[in-house]
Amino acid sequence: MARRGKDSRLLLSLVNEDRLRAILARMLSETEFLSDHGIRSLSKIHKDHPVSMDVNGQHYSVSYIPGDSDSGLFGGNSNWRGPVWIAVNFLLIESLLRFYMFYGNTFKVECPTGSGDYMHLGHVAEEIQHRLTHLMAADKDGKRAINDGNAMLDHDPHWKDYLFFYEFFDGDSGRGLGASHQTGWTGLMAKMIHDTGVNCRLPQTPRTPTAAASHYFDDTFIRQRRQSMSRTARPGGPARSLTRTRSIGARSDWSEKTAATNGNGGGDADGDADDDGFSNGAPTPSRTWSIYKDDDPKAGLPRPEDDPDDPINKFVADQLARIKSNESQEFAEEIAAQNDGANDD
């Protein structure tokens, strides 16, 4: 709590920035915790380097075991020494998003470690959710990792769309393990798909470079904007769908500027030709994909005057102001209709 973060937020954390980077360097390493299907419960490095000790003449060791337990000491096949557990991953994702709310785009780490691809923590959280989604998502051949190559579960029309919610998953292959109807914490997969599934790539597909991913929702936002501007009595600017507020890579901040102020001959803020059909000084949609701009030291910092942090709140406030001022034609027509009905009586 030594300083304020993005939008003057405060952060209460057990780790400072340097320690967080050190932790994430290991957590996001594919040779340690990061697997193709989420974060492992124990580093893979312990497969060849187990932790061991001697106590009263007895030798004890803990090694990386990706699948079923090799010991009955921990309740049957339950194993927290390597497999992917949804409950742990969910807590890690929530923590990363809270760190992102504080640091914003000013804190980036390599993900995966050693890849040379740097992301802010919002993207890191999204990447982990995509990998978890790949546990259940079918690849281009219709195979799901949780089924471990079982042809009946992958392709039989009576089985292929009815998925098991396993208790935990193999840290290497993603194979479903433990109880097969664990709709407790494994049910959190539904929330992850709801939050980030709209831009999740197919399993075993390389990640889209961030330069291309930044424009993933351009067409969607253009169509929303066109519909909003066609209703002259409505305030400009659609309320962003709550479903996409957690799709970090697709966030877009809207501001209204005239074609003259854009300075690109009527184009939009991306420098592209304006295909929205707005001209003659009418408001033109402007996007600031600030989360991808690293060359400007001020990129991503809040600009309250034209980039509100919460478009939903702004939209609601505009609606309330419109009603209170009686400037809405729709509101006036509603009052007139009510008065006409009273006069008829």
N, C-alpha and C positions, 0 to 999 in steps of 0.2 A: 504493500500500500504506500510505497515511497513516492509514486507519481500516478497521475491519471492517464488513462488510456484513451482509446477512440471514444469520441463523444463524451469526454470527461468521466468515463466509467472508472470504478475502482475494482481492484482484483485482490481477493484474499486467497493466497496460494502458499503451499508448503515449499514450492521450488521457485527460484528466480529464473530469469531468462537463460542464463548460462547453463544451469542445471537442467532446464527443460530441453535445451538443445542436445545435451549429452544423453538424456533419457531417450529422446526421439531418434537419435542416431542409431541406437540399438533396436528400438521397437520397430523402426521402419526398415531394418536390414533384412533382406530375404534369406540371408544365411543364419539369422537368429530368430526373430519373432514374427516377421511379416511373411505370411504364406499367400498362395493364390486365392485362398478362401477366408481370409481374415487374420486376426492376431492370435498366434499360438499361446498356450498357457505356460509354456516353458521354452527357453531359447533352444533352437536346434543345435547350437554349438555344443550342448551337453551330450549330444549323441556320441561324440568322440572324446569328450572331456567331461565325464560325469563328476558330480560333486560327491566326495566320499570322506568318511571319517571313521576312526576306530573308537569304540566306547566299551570299556570293561572287557576287552578282548574280542568284541564283536565288530565286524566290519559292516558298515552301512554305506549305501551309495544311492544317489538319485541321478538318473540319466533321462535323456529325451526319449519318450516313447509316444509316437504319433497317434497310435490307435488304442485298442483295448489294453487295459492294465495287465502287467505281467505278474501282479501280486494280488492276493485276496485281502490284503490288510486295509484297503480303503473302500470296502463295501462292494464286493463283487468286481465288475469290470469298470466301475467308475474311475476315471483317470484324469487327473489335473496336471499331468507331467508331460504335456505336449499337444494334446488335441485343442481344437478351436471350440470355445464355449461362447454362445451368443450373449449370455448375461454379462460377462467380462467385456466383450467387445462393445456392447451397448454403453456401458459406463465410460469406457475410453472415448467413444465417439462424443458423448455428451460433454465430457471434460474438454476435449479438443475444441468443440464449438464455443464453449465458454471462454477459453483462451483466445479464440479468434475474435470474439466480441470485444475483448479488451485490446489485443494487439492490432487487430485489423490486418491490413496488407503489408504492414511494416515488419512482420516476423515471418520468415520463410525458411523452410528446411528442405533438404533433398528427400524426395520420395519416389521410388525406393532409394535408400541410402546407396550412394555410389553411382546412381543413374545419370546424374547431371541435370535432372529435372527438378527444379525448385518450385515449391507450392506454399501458399499460406495455409494456415491450419484449417480453414474452412474446406479447402480442396483436399487436404489430407483426410479429414473426416469423411468426405464424400467418397474418396477412393477406397477407404476401408469398407464403407457400406456397399459399394459396387462389388467388391471382392466377396463379401458375405452373400450378396444376392446371387453370385455365380454358383453358390452351393446348390441352389434350387432351379436356377434358370437353365433352360435347354440350350445347348450349343447348336451350331449349324447342322449337325447330324442328328439332333433330337435327343442327345444324351445329357443326363443330369449327373453332376458330381456325386450327389448323395446316394445314387443308385449303384454306384461302383460297377458300371458295365452290365447290370442286369437287364437283358434284352426285353423281358416281359414288362418290367417297370418303366423302361424307356419308350417302348414302341407299341405295346399292346393297347388298343383303344379303350379297353376296360380298366386300364391301370395308369396309363402314361400321364393323365392330367389330375390324378389323385395322389398328392404328395404326402409323405410321412414327415412329421415334425420331430426329428430325432433329438435326443438329449444333448449330444455333443458330436463333433465331426473330426475325422482324421486330419491331423495337422499337415499331412503331405498331399493326400489325394482328395480330401473333402468327403470321404465316404461317411454316411450316417451311422452313428453308433449309439449304444445305450437304448433307453426307452424310445419307442418309435412314435409315441403320441404325446410328446412333451410340448403341449401347446401353452405352457407357462412362459418361460423366458424365450424359448424358440419362437413363440408367437410374435415376438418383437420384430421378426423378419417382415411382417406385414407393414409395420411403421416405416422401416427402412425403405421398402419398395415404394410406399406412398410418398416418402420424402424425396427420394433420389432416383427412383426407377425410370422416370421419364427420359433421362439422358444416360442411362446405364448401357454400356456396350455389351455385346454378346460375350459369353465366356470364351476364353482362349483367343480373344481378339486384342491386338495392341491398343493401348490408350491413344485417344485422339490428342494431338499436340494442342496445348492450351491456346495457341494463336488461332487455330481453327475452331476450337470449342467455344471461344468467346462470342461467336456469332451464331451459336446453335439455335437460339430462339428468335432470331431476327424476324423471320416470317410470321411467327406467332404474335409478336408484339406489334408488328405493322398492321396485321388484320384487326387486332383488338383496338388499336388506335384509330383505324379507319372507321370502325363501327361506332366508337365513342364520339368522334368528331362529326358524324352524320346526324347526331341528335343535338340540334342547336340549343335546346333548352337545358341540356345537361352540362355540368361543368367539365372542362377539359381534363383528360387524364384518367385512364381506367384504374380501378383498384386492382393491384396485383393479386393474382390467385394465391390464397394461403397455401395451396398444395405445392407451389413452386418456391416458397420463401426459404426452404431449406435446400433447394438445388443451387448450391453456392456458385457453381461455375456458370450458371445461366442468369445470374442477377443482372438487372439493368436499371440504372437510375434515369428517370425521365425528367426533362425540363422542357418548357415551351419557349421557343425562340422563333422570331420571324425569319423568313428566308433572307431578308437583308442582313440580319445580324449573324447568320451562319457564315457568311463570307465565302461560300463555295458555289455561288450561282444558283441558289435555290436547292442545293443538295442538303442532305442531313448531316448530323454531327460526325458520322463515320467517314465522310468524304465521298460517299456514294451518291449517285444521281437520285434525286427525290422522286420515288415512284409512288408516293402516297396520294398524289392528286391534290395537294394543298399548294396554293399559290396566291398571288396578289396580296401579300402581307398577312395571309392567314397563318395561324400557329402551325409550325412545322415540328414534328417530333425530333427530339435530340437525345441520343444515347451517350452515356459516358461509361465505356467499359474500363473503368479506372482500375479494377482489380488485376488487370493484365499489364498495366503500364508500369514498367520498372525504371525507365530512364529518367523520369521526373521524380525528384525526391519528395515532392508533395502529393504524388499520386496516391489516391485512396483515402486521403485525409478528409474528414467531413467538411462539407460546405453547406451550412444550414440555410443559407439564403436561397439556394435553388436545388439542393439535393436533400430533401427531408429524409431522415432515417427511417421513418415508418410511413410509407405511402397510404396504408390503410387508414391511419389516423387522420392524415391530411384530407383524404377523400371524405371521411365522415364529417370532419369539421367544415368542409366546403358545402356539404349537403345541408348541415344545420344552419349555416350562414345564409344559404339560398332560401330556406324556408322562412327563417326569421325576418328576412328583408322583403318577403313577398314578391321577389323578382322573378320567380319561376312561372312561366306561362301555364305549366301543368297544374301548379298549385292554384293559380287564379281561376282556371277553368273548373277545378274541383269545387271551389267555393261558390262560383256562379251556378253550377249545377245544383248544389245543395239549396241555394237561395231560390232557384226556379221551382224546385220541388216544394219548398215551403209556401211559395206564392200560390201554387196550384191548389194546395189544401185550403 
